[in-house]
Amino acid sequence: MIQDPKHIIYLDNASTTCIDPVVAEVMQATYREYYGNASSLHSVGTAAHEVLEQSREKLAGLLAAMPPEIIFTGSGTESNNLALKGVAFANAHRGRHIIVSAIEHDCILKAARWLERQGFSITYLPVDCEGIIDISALEKAITDKTILVSIMHANNEIGTIEPVEEVGNLCRERNVFFHSDACQTFGKIPVNVQAMNVDLLTVNAHKLHGPRGVGALYIRNGVAVEPLLHGGGQEKGIRSSTENIPGITGFVKAAEIACTDLEPETERISAFQEWIMIELKQRLDGVYFNGSLTNRLPHNINFCIEGMEGEGIRLQLLLDDAGICVSTGSACSSNDGGNPSHVLQAIGLDPFQARGGIRLSLGRFTARKEIDIFLHIITEKVKQLKPIF
Ligand SMILES: Cc1ncc(COP(=O)(O)O)c(C=O)c1O
């Protein structure tokens, strides 16, 4: 049974976030007032179309893109699939080689494996012990058959931020398209398609206190992408299906709020992150942190407790009993909590350790008092686990 939400301390904002009440209000108003199909030619349809195009303009502005370069989709997963498969099939005449990092979200890795079965060859670029890709290894991996490189802006499990500007520069020099998955960074750190030198960029709404089931793909003008969904020709024919106008207005409102408050919010959350890391180290024996300590998302903390990695899921359940939600592994990709994390293994943990990563992810509504309570409770719960060994 779900506990009273008022008493829950939610530290799993990298999986998804609660909707901002202001965003929910905007969506409700859109449902009421702009119910038309944006493709209909009558007044109700054209009103919906206007809202759609205003939303596109606003989102483009936040990303430093041009409005026609924004394609609204149904999720981050869909945007990532569209980027990989769409670029692959539209550019197969130039080559059939694609490079992705080994720590991408499953929706990139599984799309890449599917493309292998369609005759494309994929290089899975390793990362170092902090989770950072090696630019010179990438340089060596690019061949004259490479059409696309896809490296995430920051990792969803360990929060490591990748050197995307450098990747973008290299790709441009080598005439290869560059896609980046920014689902974990949009609204958390600056995301600017010009500064990042990306050709394609994935964002979604539910990681920044917007609705689930809404995403977007930035496609730089001139990049050919084969559609995955064929139908009525919406979104310039790249993503057919009647646009989800309430979802899109909610997404854009959530993004505007997150981007407006970005600097002070980053400062606030970074201070919480530092506090939690210091306290965990002091209170619990054998704590070690996963991911980069310097190139790191401010809201992410991923740690194991030496010798107790096998108890990660039990610790998660004990915390849940106490009303605290954290995650083990990459809970935003599946419920297979028992499988060792591919990300933790890629940074050098063995499968036993890679099962025991606990991820805390803070959000805009995380309060100081909640962290105090969390620190107190986790100290007690870990003591309960210890005697078992
Ligand atoms: C890095 C990353 N990419 C893609 C996704 C998938 O996004 P969605 O849940 O909108 O399909 C997620 C989270 O779920 C994510 O963290």
The ligand as an SDF file (V2000), in Angstrom:
LIG
                    3D

 16 16  0  0  0  0  0  0  0  0999 V2000
   19.0010    9.2400  -19.5790 C   0  0  0  0  0  0  0  0  0  0  0  0
   17.6030    8.7950  -19.8800 C   0  0  0  0  0  0  0  0  0  0  0  0
   17.2260    8.6110  -21.1580 N   0  0  0  0  0  0  0  0  0  0  0  0
   15.9930    8.2160  -21.4860 C   0  0  0  0  0  0  0  0  0  0  0  0
   15.0490    7.9740  -20.5190 C   0  0  0  0  0  0  0  0  0  0  0  0
   13.6930    7.5180  -20.9430 C   0  0  0  0  0  0  0  0  0  0  0  0
   12.7770    8.5760  -20.9130 O   0  0  0  0  0  0  0  0  0  0  0  0
   11.1880    8.2840  -20.9150 P   0  0  0  0  0  0  0  0  0  0  0  0
   10.8730    7.7140  -19.5660 O   0  0  0  0  0  0  0  0  0  0  0  0
   10.5610    9.6420  -21.1280 O   0  0  0  0  0  0  0  0  0  0  0  0
   10.9120    7.3540  -22.0050 O   0  0  0  0  0  0  0  0  0  0  0  0
   15.3990    8.1650  -19.1590 C   0  0  0  0  0  0  0  0  0  0  0  0
   14.4910    7.9020  -18.0400 C   0  0  0  0  0  0  0  0  0  0  0  0
   13.5660    7.2540  -17.9830 O   0  0  0  0  0  0  0  0  0  0  0  0
   16.7060    8.5810  -18.8400 C   0  0  0  0  0  0  0  0  0  0  0  0
   17.0890    8.7470  -17.5850 O   0  0  0  0  0  0  0  0  0  0  0  0
  1  2  1  0
  2  3  1  0
  2 15  2  0
  3  4  2  0
  4  5  1  0
  5  6  1  0
  5 12  2  0
  6  7  1  0
  7  8  1  0
  8  9  2  0
  8 10  1  0
  8 11  1  0
 12 13  1  0
 12 15  1  0
 13 14  2  0
 15 16  1  0
M  END
$$$$
